[in-house]
Amino acid sequence: MAFQSIVTAQPAIFIIVASFFIALLITFIYKYTSNQKEMKRLREELKSLQGNMKENKGDAGKMMEVQKELARKNLEYMTHSFKPMIFTFVPVIIIFWWLGSLYKGIPVVMTIPGVGWPLSWVWTYIIFSFIFSMALRKILKVH
């Protein structure tokens, strides 16, 4: 019962800390269950193909050719990221269910400073998880 009171006494802090550790766990899973060299190569190729699309805006034939290659490389990139997604999907669903049960009676966890918009636990988690994921992926060089 003590854990429940700590979690509900400072819900925003708990959600922010939880989103950091969940983002860290997911980032590690992505890093070590995917081929990072291949993901980096594919990301660079995708960036190059997007540049080719901009260069060939006037040539419809060339544009279609580049678009086909871009779609093929995107599919290959998604295939490589599918394995880590499978490893993270079920734990995240379980964590969301648990957090939902913890904050069932608390409609507002925090308000956005300066704006005053109220955020539920879900929005607080989504915003901070996105921020932490982006930062951790850059720091840990996850592609």
N, C-alpha and C positions, 0 to 999 in steps of 0.2 A: 504494500500500500504506500510505502514511502516513495518508491519510484514514481508511482502515479501522481503523487502530490508535487514532486519536483518537475515532472513533465508538464503538468497543467499550470503550475505557478508561473513559469516563464516559457510559454509555448513558442514564442518567436525564436528565442535563443536555441531551444531544443531542435526546432525544425531546421534552423540554419546550420547547426552543428551536424545534425543527421544528414542533411543534404550534402554537406562537404564529404562526410565519410562514405556515403553511398556513391557519390561522384568519383571519389578516389578508388573505391572498390571496382566500379564499372570500368574506369580508365585502365586500371591494372589488368583486368580481365581482357579488355580489348588489346592492350599492348602485348600480352603474352599468349593469346590464343589466335592471333592473326600474324600473317607474314608482313612485318612492317616494311621491309625493303620493297616488296612487291606493291604494297599499298602506296608507298611514296612514289614509286615509278608510275603507277597508274594515275595518281593525283597530278603528277607533273604532265603526263600525257593529256589528261583531261583539260588542264589549264592551257596547254599548247593548242589543242583542238578548238577550245573556245576562242582563242586568239585568231585562229584560222577562220572561224565563222565570221568574226568581225571584219577581217580583211577581205572576205569573199562575198560581202553583202550584195554586190551587183550581179554576180554570176550565179544564177539559180542552179545550174548543173553541178558546179563545184560545191555550192552550199549544201545540196542534197547529199553529195558524196561525203562531205565532212560531217554532216548530221548523222549519217548512218554509222560512221566510225565512232562518233561521240556516243551514240546509243550503245554500241557494242562495248566500248570501254567502260561506260557507266554500269552496264550489266555485269561486267567482269569485276568491277570494284565492289558492287553490291554483293556479289557472290562471296568475295573474300571477307566482307564484314558480316555475313550471315551467321557464321559459327560463333563469334563472340556474342551476337545478339541472342542466340539460343541460350547460352550460358547465363545471361543476365536477365532474361525475360521473367522467369518464374520467381527468382528472389525479389525482383522489383515489385511484382504483383503482390507477393506476400507482405512486403514492407508497406506498400500502399494500403493494404487491407488493415494492417496493424495500426498505422498512423490514423487511418479513418476511424477506427474504433476508439483510439485515444482521444481524438478531438471531435467526437460526434456532437457534443453539446456546446462547443466553442465556435461560434460563427466567424468571429474576427480574431485572427492571431496577431496581426500587426497592421499599422497604417503606413503608407508610403510617406516618408518625411518630405515636407514642403508642399505636397499635393493633398495629403489627407485621405487618399483612397484606401478604403478598408480591404484587407487581403485575408482570405481564408487560408487554412493550412496548405491546401493544394496549390494555390497561387504562390504562396511564400516558398514552398518546396520547388516549384517549377522555375521561378525566377532565380533563386539562389543556386539550384542545381545546374542551370544553364551557365551561369557565371562561373561556378567552380569547375564545371566540365571543360569549358573553353580554356580556362587558365591552366588546369592540370594537363590537358592534352598538349598545350604549348610547352609547359615545363618538362613533361616526361617524354616529349617528342613522339606522340602517338599520331599516326596518319590515318 
